[in-house]
Amino acid sequence: MIMEKDILEIESEFIESFSFLDTWEEKYEYIIELGKKLPALEEKYKTEDKKIKGCQSTVWLVSSYNNGKVFFKADSDAIIVKGLISMLIDVLSGHTPDKIINASLDFIDRIGMHTHLAQTRSNGLRAMVKQMKDYAIAYKVIHI
């Protein structure tokens, strides 16, 4: 049986990966690569109701609930943002609503994202986290 990784474990892996990158140019390249690896979101999900409010770029986020866990899929029209949402999906997708709701996501600050992103991108990142946690809250309420 394969043990699933804990949210903190995944966050630590991102912190470690970023620690090997010396410049912000290298870090942005890494984020862009993560975005390129994100599976394309089906066009049927690229609708107004799936857009994250508060993002300067267009970000579509879709969630599903299966066997007590929340799963996310997303896409964006901006390559950096696509990488950011890819990281959040890696960290949060496949966990219970409670784990997602209670995730502190310290890795975002530890890798320096809030301090190196433009204010509008930083606000967008917060909006993505909020939407993912809101989905988790909704699934928790529905499946009590």
Order of alpha helices (4+ residues) and beta strands (2+ residues): alpha-alpha-beta-beta-alpha-alpha-alpha-alpha-alpha
